[in-house]
Amino acid sequence: MADTLTSYAWKARGSGYANTVTKAGWKLFGDRLIESVQVLTDAKSLKENCPRWWSVMLTAGLGLGFEKTQYNALFAEAIKSNPGYTGYYCQMAYYLLPRWHGDPQDTAKFLQTAADQIGGEDGDLLYARVAWHLQGIEGNIFDDRGVSWDRAEKGFQVMQKRFPDSLYVRNGRAYIAVMGCPKTLLPQRLVNELDGKIDLGAWTSKENFKRLTKNLYPGQAVQAPALPNPLNQKS
C-alpha cells in the first residue's frame, strides 16, 4: 500500500524539473507521500518486516525533503536491517546528487566510504553496482560527479567472475567502459568481446548502443535473451 501511494505521489508530481510541477501536483505529491509514511509507520508494529519497507521509506523521504541527518539515520537503520541489499546504497547515492540534496562530490565520497567499509571484493562489487545504477541518471558520473572509473572496473571484474554466464553483466561492463574510460582501448576490447551478443537492456536502447559504439564495433546489434539483473541481487 505504501509503495503504491509513493508511486502515485510521483505520478502526480511528474518527472520534470521542480518548476514544471503545478501547484495541484505539488499538493497531491505531498499528501500521498505523507499518507505513505503513515502506512509505513503503522506497519512497524507488524511481526514480520520486509526489506522493501526501507526502500519505500527512503523514496518517500527523498520526496518529502528529509534533512541529511534524518535521511542518514534512516539509511543506517536500513543497512543494519539488511546489510547486503544494494538498493539502499543506490538510494542514498541518488539522494546525495546535486539535483536533490547534495553537493557535486557528495555521491562519490559516500560511495567510496561505503565500499571501503565493506572492503574486499564485496566492496568493489558494491561500488560497481551503484555506479552502474547512477550512470545515465546524472550525465557522466565519472567526469561530472567524480566517481572512480578504476574502482568501478575492479567491481565489474568481480561481478563478471561471480556471474560468468550473464550477458547482461558483460554488456554492462562494456557500456560503463565506453562512458567512463573512452581514452583507452578497453571499451573497444570489451565491445568486441561481446561477439555480437548484445543485450540492449544494458545499453538502455538500440539507439544508444549504436551512438556509443559506432566507432568501436563494426557488427550488427542482436538482442540477446533477457537474463536476471544482478543489480537486484544481494552481494
C-alpha positions as CSV (number, residue, x, y, z in Angstrom):
1,M,0.0,0.0,0.0
2,A,2.8,2.4,0.9
3,D,4.7,1.5,-2.3
4,T,1.6,2.2,-4.4
5,L,1.0,5.5,-2.6
6,T,4.6,6.6,-3.2
7,S,4.4,5.7,-6.9
8,Y,1.1,7.6,-7.1
9,A,2.7,10.6,-5.5
10,W,5.5,10.7,-8.1
11,K,2.8,10.3,-10.8
12,A,1.2,13.5,-9.5
13,R,4.5,15.3,-9.5
14,G,5.7,14.1,-12.9
15,S,9.3,13.5,-13.9
16,G,10.2,17.1,-14.9
17,Y,12.2,19.8,-13.0
18,A,10.5,21.4,-10.0
19,N,9.5,24.5,-12.0
20,T,7.4,22.3,-14.3
21,V,5.2,20.9,-11.4
22,T,1.8,22.5,-10.9
23,K,0.5,23.7,-7.6
24,A,-2.1,21.0,-7.6
25,G,0.7,18.4,-8.5
26,W,2.8,19.5,-5.5
27,K,-0.2,19.2,-3.1
28,L,-1.0,15.7,-4.3
29,F,2.6,14.8,-4.2
30,G,3.0,15.8,-0.6
31,D,-0.4,14.4,0.6
32,R,0.3,11.0,-0.9
33,L,3.8,10.8,0.4
34,I,2.6,11.7,3.9
35,E,0.0,9.0,3.7
36,S,2.6,6.5,2.5
37,V,4.8,7.3,5.5
38,Q,1.8,6.9,7.8
39,V,1.1,3.4,6.4
40,L,4.8,2.5,6.9
41,T,4.8,3.8,10.4
42,D,1.7,1.8,11.2
43,A,3.3,-1.3,9.6
44,K,6.2,-1.1,12.1
45,S,4.1,-2.9,14.6
46,L,3.7,-6.0,12.4
47,K,5.5,-9.1,13.4
48,E,7.1,-9.6,10.0
49,N,9.4,-7.0,8.5
50,C,10.1,-6.7,4.8
51,P,13.3,-5.2,3.2
52,R,11.1,-3.2,0.9
53,W,9.8,-1.2,3.9
54,W,13.1,0.7,4.0
55,S,13.2,1.2,0.2
56,V,9.8,2.8,0.2
57,M,10.6,5.0,3.2
58,L,13.8,6.2,1.6
59,T,11.9,7.1,-1.5
60,A,9.2,8.9,0.4
61,G,11.9,10.7,2.4
62,L,13.6,11.9,-0.7
63,G,10.4,13.4,-2.0
64,L,9.5,15.0,1.3
65,G,12.9,16.5,1.6
66,F,14.2,14.8,4.7
67,E,17.2,16.6,6.1
68,K,20.6,14.8,5.8
69,T,20.7,13.8,9.4
70,Q,17.3,12.2,9.2
71,Y,18.0,10.5,5.9
72,N,21.4,9.3,7.1
73,A,19.8,7.8,10.2
74,L,17.1,6.1,8.0
75,F,19.8,4.7,5.7
76,A,21.8,3.4,8.7
77,E,18.8,1.6,10.0
78,A,18.2,0.1,6.6
79,I,21.6,-1.4,6.1
80,K,21.7,-2.6,9.6
81,S,18.5,-4.5,9.0
82,N,19.6,-5.9,5.6
83,P,23.4,-5.3,5.1
84,G,23.6,-7.0,1.7
85,Y,20.9,-5.1,-0.1
86,T,22.5,-2.9,-2.7
87,G,19.3,-0.9,-3.4
88,Y,19.7,1.1,-0.2
89,Y,23.1,2.3,-1.3
90,C,21.7,3.3,-4.7
91,Q,19.0,5.3,-3.0
92,M,21.5,7.1,-0.7
93,A,23.8,7.9,-3.5
94,Y,20.9,9.3,-5.5
95,Y,19.7,11.4,-2.6
96,L,23.2,13.0,-2.5
97,L,23.2,14.1,-6.1
98,P,23.1,17.9,-6.6
99,R,19.6,17.7,-8.2
100,W,18.3,16.6,-4.8
101,H,20.2,17.3,-1.5
102,G,23.9,17.0,-2.1
103,D,26.9,18.8,-3.5
104,P,28.7,17.7,-6.7
105,Q,31.2,15.4,-5.0
106,D,28.9,14.0,-2.2
107,T,27.9,10.9,-4.0
108,A,31.5,9.9,-4.9
109,K,32.6,10.5,-1.3
110,F,29.7,8.4,0.1
111,L,30.3,5.6,-2.4
112,Q,34.0,5.4,-1.6
113,T,33.4,5.4,2.1
114,A,30.6,2.7,1.9
115,A,32.7,0.5,-0.4
116,D,35.8,0.8,1.9
117,Q,33.7,-0.1,5.0
118,I,32.6,-3.3,3.3
119,G,36.1,-3.9,1.9
120,G,37.5,-6.6,-0.4
121,E,35.7,-7.9,-3.4
122,D,32.3,-7.2,-1.9
123,G,33.2,-3.5,-1.5
124,D,34.4,-3.2,-5.1
125,L,31.2,-5.0,-6.3
126,L,29.0,-2.6,-4.4
127,Y,30.9,0.3,-6.0
128,A,30.3,-1.0,-9.5
129,R,26.7,-1.8,-8.9
130,V,25.9,1.7,-7.6
131,A,28.0,3.4,-10.4
132,W,26.1,1.3,-13.0
133,H,22.8,2.3,-11.4
134,L,23.6,6.0,-11.5
135,Q,25.1,6.2,-15.0
136,G,22.6,7.6,-17.3
137,I,20.6,9.2,-14.4
138,E,23.2,12.0,-13.8
139,G,25.1,12.6,-17.0
140,N,28.5,11.0,-16.9
141,I,29.1,10.2,-13.3
142,F,32.8,9.7,-13.8
143,D,33.5,13.1,-15.3
144,D,30.7,15.1,-13.7
145,R,30.5,13.6,-10.3
146,G,34.0,12.3,-9.5
147,V,33.1,8.6,-9.3
148,S,36.2,6.5,-9.9
149,W,36.4,4.5,-13.1
150,D,39.2,2.3,-11.8
151,R,37.2,1.3,-8.7
152,A,34.1,0.6,-10.8
153,E,36.1,-1.5,-13.2
154,K,37.5,-3.6,-10.3
155,G,34.0,-4.2,-9.2
156,F,32.9,-5.2,-12.7
157,Q,35.7,-7.7,-12.8
158,V,34.3,-9.2,-9.6
159,M,30.8,-9.1,-11.0
160,Q,31.8,-10.9,-14.2
161,K,33.7,-13.6,-12.1
162,R,30.6,-14.2,-10.0
163,F,28.1,-14.1,-12.9
164,P,30.2,-15.6,-15.7
165,D,27.2,-16.6,-17.8
166,S,25.4,-13.3,-17.6
167,L,25.3,-11.5,-20.9
168,Y,23.8,-8.5,-19.1
169,V,26.9,-8.1,-16.9
170,R,29.2,-8.3,-19.9
171,N,27.2,-5.7,-21.8
172,G,27.0,-3.5,-18.7
173,R,30.8,-3.6,-18.2
174,A,31.3,-2.6,-21.8
175,Y,28.7,0.2,-21.5
176,I,30.3,1.6,-18.4
177,A,33.8,1.4,-20.1
178,V,32.6,3.3,-23.1
179,M,31.2,6.0,-20.8
180,G,34.0,6.1,-18.1
181,C,37.2,5.1,-19.9
182,P,36.9,6.4,-23.5
183,K,40.5,7.4,-24.0
184,T,41.9,3.8,-23.7
185,L,41.5,0.6,-25.8
186,L,39.4,-1.1,-23.1
187,P,36.0,-0.1,-24.5
188,Q,36.8,-1.4,-27.9
189,R,38.1,-4.7,-26.5
190,L,35.1,-5.2,-24.3
191,V,32.6,-4.4,-27.0
192,N,34.4,-6.7,-29.5
193,E,34.5,-9.5,-26.9
194,L,30.6,-9.4,-26.9
195,D,30.9,-11.0,-30.4
196,G,27.6,-9.6,-31.5
197,K,25.7,-10.9,-28.5
198,I,24.1,-7.6,-27.4
199,D,21.7,-7.2,-24.5
200,L,20.2,-3.9,-25.4
201,G,18.8,-3.5,-21.8
202,A,22.3,-2.8,-20.6
203,W,22.7,0.0,-23.2
204,T,19.2,1.5,-22.4
205,S,18.2,1.4,-26.0
206,K,19.2,0.3,-29.5
207,E,19.8,3.9,-30.5
208,N,22.0,4.5,-27.5
209,F,24.0,1.3,-28.4
210,K,24.6,2.5,-31.9
211,R,25.5,6.0,-30.9
212,L,28.1,4.9,-28.3
213,T,29.7,2.1,-30.3
214,K,29.6,3.4,-33.9
215,N,33.4,3.9,-33.8
216,L,34.1,0.7,-31.9
217,Y,32.0,-2.1,-33.2
218,P,31.6,-3.0,-36.9
219,G,28.9,-5.6,-36.4
220,Q,25.1,-5.6,-36.3
221,A,23.4,-5.4,-32.9
222,V,21.4,-8.5,-32.0
223,Q,19.3,-8.5,-28.9
224,A,20.0,-11.4,-26.6
225,P,17.5,-13.2,-24.4
226,A,16.8,-11.4,-21.1
227,L,18.8,-12.6,-18.2
228,P,18.5,-11.9,-14.4
229,N,19.7,-8.5,-13.5
230,P,22.4,-8.9,-10.8
231,L,21.9,-5.3,-9.7
232,N,18.8,-6.6,-8.0
233,Q,20.6,-9.4,-6.2
234,K,22.4,-9.4,-2.9
235,S,26.2,-9.1,-2.8
